[in-house]
Amino acid sequence: MEWKLFADLAEVAGGDRIAVSVPGDATVGDALDALLDDRPALRERVLDETGSLYDHVNLLRNGRDAALDEELEAGDELALFPPVSGG
């Protein structure tokens, strides 16, 4: 399973594409746990003090908002976006 990371999340992780191993019956949450185990510096950027995903971090599966309890399928693309602003 591969994660795409954007902006400062990619900088913190040391790359914009990070491959993680998850079992065949994994959920998005399992893949996120695998990512954070592999790149622990990301943990404080994406999870709050209770271990929940920050509201301002966008979690996508195949280009759409994803819930942590969604089951993954082969070929799914996961992505994390930090808050983005501009003007």
Secondary structure, 3 states (H helix, E strand, C coil): CEEEECCHHHHHHCCCEEECCCCCCCEHHHHHHHHHHHCHHHHHHHECCCCCECCCCEEEECCEECCCCCECCCCCCEEEECCCCCC
